[in-house]
Amino acid sequence: MSSYRAEFSKTGTARYMSHLDLMRTMQRVFIRGGLSIKHTQGFNPHPHMVFALPLSVGCDSVCELMDFELLDDEAPEKIKAVLNKTFPDGIKVLSVYKPERKFKDIVWLAVEGQYEYDSGIDDEKLDALEAFYGREQIIITRKTKRGFGDADIRPNIYSLTLKREAPDTVRIDAVIAAQNPSLNPEHLVNALRQLAPELAPDFALFKRKAFLDKDLHIFK
């Protein structure tokens, strides 16, 4: 029995696949590829698969991580090739290797976003955006396990930069908290909608770029 970690991308139309659908897809891919994945014991056995952090629907990623166990020892390159032959469009294995660290060591998340404004964005509005994210507190109302509550998301933003890429488009690069607590990139937009609606984009899209440890090194 051998443990492996797969790094994969989930982009394009696959961004609209839910986490539950992704898990089901992974199960079918291993079966179709003839890879003997280990299953749990009991009345309803399921494959040994653990994902680093569930990805929100609508968000692209080029750094997703999944741990799994196989009953047979296989070469990582073979596993990568087999999985990529059976994955649907938008999902691609980037590498397969033996894990050395646990997912609990993930602290930060590097993300890239794109804000689009139908009426365009000028220097004054861009400056206002930068000032907004530079506030000492950004308290928003968000959903919790107990309903809805107020939370200050500012401590969960390590860094954030904005750059106008077109008359109607702003690129956002940020390092945000990955877990304990986590910050969904969508909350960066929700903060604008709640606290400064005049700065909120008409369309926003985010992409995960890398998982980082406490020292901001890329986690593998």
C-alpha positions, 0 to 999 in steps of 0.5 A: 500500500502506497500514499501519493499526492496529486497536484491538479488544475481545475479551470474552464468549465470544470470551475462550475463542478461542485466539490461533491461532483469532483469527488465522484469524478475522482472515484470514477477516474481511478476505476476507469484507469485501473488504479487500485485505490484503497477503500475504507472498511464497513457497510459503505466503503469509499475511496481513501481521498483527502483534498487540501481545501475544498474549492468554491464553485466558480473559482479556477485553480492551478494548485489543487491537492489530493492525497490518496492511497493505492493498494499497489506501488505505482510510478508517479509518472504512470499515475499522472498519465493514467489519470490525465487520459480519463479526466474530463475537460478542465481537470489536469494532473500537474504532478504526482509525488509522495507527500512529506507534509500534512495539509495542516501546514497550509496557512496562506493562499495566493490568489489572483482575481479580475474585476470588470466594470461595465462603465470602466474604472478611472484613477480615482476609483482605483485609488478608492479601491486601494484605500478600501482594502487598506482599512484597519478593519473590514467588517462584513456580514457572512454566513456561519454554521450558526446562521449569519454573523459579523466578522472582520476579514482584514486580519485574514488579508496578508497582502493585496495589490491592484493593477488596472489591466484595461480601461474596464478591468482591474487585476487583484493579487492577494495572499489570504488566510487559507484555514483556521480561519479561512477567507473565501476570495469571494468575501473580497467582493462581498465586502465591496458590495456591503460596505462600498457598493459604488466600488463593487465590480459588475463581474469578478473571477478568482483563481487559486495560484498556490498554497503557502506555509506559515513562512510563505513558501509554496506548500507541496 
